[in-house]
Every structure is written in structure tokens, then in C-alpha cells.
Amino acid sequence: MADMTYNLLGLLVLILWIFAIVDCAKSNNPNKVVWIIVILLVPLLGSILYFLFGRK
């Protein structure tokens, strides 16, 4: 049961990470490159920070 929970959480983090990268790449944000680097280097935290502060 615990393995399934961790697999599901990992899948959700992966989906959030991919969605953040695609959304950032399509945006007109002037700091697009910086945000993509942050999202790639710190996947979960970077994705959350992008959706809270970087998305316009």
C-alpha cells in the first residue's frame, strides 16, 4: 500500500513538473529562461514557486 502511495505522489510531481515547464515555455514572461532553469534544478519547489510567483 505504501509503495502505491509513493508511486502516485511521484507521478503527480512529474505531471506538475512537466506542466510547469510547458506553461513557462509558452508564456510571454520576460524571465522565462530563469524560471525554466529553476524548475529544472528544483523540480517540486521550482514548479510550486513558478505557479505562485512567476505565472502572469
Secondary structure, DSSP 8 states (H G I E B T S, - for coil): -HHHHHHHHHHHHHHHHHHHHHHHHHS--TTHHHHHHHHHHSHHHHHHHIIIII--
